[in-house]
Amino acid sequence: KSRGVAGWEASLRQRPPPRTIFQAGLTPHLKPRSRDGSLKAKQDLNSSTVGAEDQLKYSAVKLFKETLSLIRETFNLGYVILECVDFWLTCCVHALAVSADKLDSFMAFPKYFNQASYNKLASYRRAIFQALEMASGRAGKTFPLCDMDSPEDQVKPMLDWANEGFQPKGSEGLKPNENGDAGTLNHHVLEVTLAQPGYFPPAKKQKTNLCKVKLVNEEDYSREQMVHEVLKNNRSIEEFCLSCGKTRVATFHPLFEGGLCQTCKDVYLEISYMYDDDGYQSYCTVCCGGREVLLCGNANCCRCICVDCLDILVGPGASESAKVLDPWRCYMCQPCQQYGVLKRRDDWSLKLQEFFVNDNGQEFESPKIYPAVPAEQRRPIRVLSLFDGIATGYLVLRDLGFKVDQYIASEVCEDSISVGVVRHEGKIQYVHDVRNITRKNIEEWGPFDLVIGGSPCNDLSIVNPARKGLYEGTGRLFFEFYRLLSVARPKEGEDRPFFWMFENVVAMGVNDKRDISRFLECNPVMIDAIEVSAAHRARYFWGNLPGMNRPLCASGMDKLELQDCLEHGRLAKFGKVRTITTRSNSIKQGKDQHFPVIMNGKEDILWCTELERIFGFPVHYTDVSNMGRGARQKLLGRSWSVPVIRHLFAPLKDYFACE
């Protein structure tokens, strides 16, 4: 077929040379297909005479090719399909035509093996294991049984054998057997690695022994059996998951005595800070589940407990007794004593922080610790702020007395930019869309001492039923932060303090959270502004700022009660308020949806100046461009809590010049 008018011979792009086709398949008697035959087979798949099984195979082929292309582009590994791993492809389809002109020998395993991908990608780990299992079977290589429970410990001898050149047989031992060895894989091995999306080596996980199966009947305990064991057989409640009753405990319950299994822990991390429109938790405080929940009658409490937890953990009929009481108070508000097997922890506030801080779904190297800079050597700070909002970062730095040499801010909201320009007198340099910032821009504006940002959370928050996740919609803007952070880091040999911070919502999926942690190579710190302000605002913070894990302590300037934030003549109905978002009804409080303020004997909404005080901003901070109340609340609902950012930025005074 000719290309253009003059044909292939006159074209700048010549006809590509013929490519050798490598046939991979489970059935050794299948014959390689020609290029035309492959095309014909694809055309036939689209006909109505082809069965559903063939359609499924074709879809799997397409998916595999797309996945392979994505891995190649992402990790720049080249094709790592080796001559004896045809069985891996057959995990997807019965037969697949693969180009052989880029294949390499399996002896090149040490060259192509990527430790980072092995640590991060479950599919890569499984493929590596299956390749080594097949190779050891062909070479007749056996490995001693390992008593360790960790899958990494089981695979380590195989990796060592591969990296040492598959000795003693070398390449001869990797040749296929005459009878064929396809289909000999033990697909049960490392099944847990793929079945649990939250697993990323070298993180701790539920123990699974690859060498022997242990039957532990105690895992099947129900919560009723758990209560019997605790009350009748004097077993410790800490041995059981308080949410489901299983004995395989991964961590402690942050509020009540007892533990949580890995599955229930992941659920708790996701939805413990998820609230409904009435301001109460969406799910039970104890088990983060429950079809029917009872709301606490304490005006300052937003917790609820499900009927099942009451009737099982407290005692039969406890839910009916609670329904009679008006108001009924949850066991976080009642005196600290034993209620059945349910007892509030004395140090629950500390345990709650520890629960989120120690959620080491993944383990990373400790961030580099920079020594404090002598006072006479400190210089003004240079900042890159992505998704800047209403310039909270600049405001806090100036309040703390930092000399700011340069503050580059990326923001697309015109109202937010107006606030920053007016309130900070043009000292902020705005560069608009973060997606348009290039490496050259960073080199021109830099070097930077501090990179901060918090990408939009609407596609990450599980409160949004239409969320698209981390890899679609606004969720993928996180990768713009990651890209620019990587560019802004000091080059090799530069010995200067460099700090960064990334913020996002707590109520996100566990997998999204762990993917963010994997890219940023650190686990987040959870901080709730309720400790230093009059409103709840739980957020995750990733970063290397000094002392991020230290306790959050209020200062004399922080307004801790709602009454402290109100104008004269107005009375607060509540001590604290729920999380204030961009939605106007987020100001309403309690199960009866009351406005939080009384004025002239009637309920009233929070005024804009009062909202600004709750967030820690100066009065009238957002009063620019004739913006209405709704627009100003949207700006505040997307912003950071000033006292929290002050808490995080304060240690930087040991590194940069201050006035």
Buried (B, 14 or more C-beta within 10 A) or exposed (E): EEBEEEEEEEEEEEEEEEEEBBBBBBEEEEEBBEEEEBEEBEEEBEEEEBEEEBEEBBEBBEEBEEEBEEBEEEBEBEBBBBBBBBBBBBBBBBBBBBEBEEBBEBBEBEEBBBEEBBBBBBEBBBBBBBBBBBBBBBBEBEBEEBEEBBBBEBBBBBBEBBEEEBEEBEBEBBEBEEEEBBEEBEEEBBEBBEEBBBBBBEBBBEEBBBEEEEEEEBEEBEBEEBBBBBEEEEBEBEBBBBBBBBBBBBBBBBBBBBBBBBBBBBBBBBBBBBBBEBBBBBBBBBBBBBEEBBBBBBBBBBBBBBBBBBBBBBBEEBBEEBEEEEEBBBBBBEEEEEBBBBBBBEEBEEBBBBBBBEBEBBEBEEBEEBEEBEEEEBEBBBBBBBBBBBBBBBBBBBBBEBBBEBBBBBBEBEBBBBBBBBBBEEBBEBBEEBEEBEEEBBEEBBBBBBBBBBBBBBBBBBBBEEBBBBEEBBBBBBBBBBBBBEBBBBEEEEEEBBBBBBBBBBBBBBBBBBBBBBBBEBBBBBBBBBBBBBBBBBBBBBBBBBEBEEEBEEEEEBBBEBBBBBEEEBEBBBEBBBBBBBEEEBBBBBBEEBBBBBBEEEEBBBBBBBBBBBBBBEEEBBBBEEBEBEBBBBBBBBBBBBBBBBBBBBBBBBBBBBE
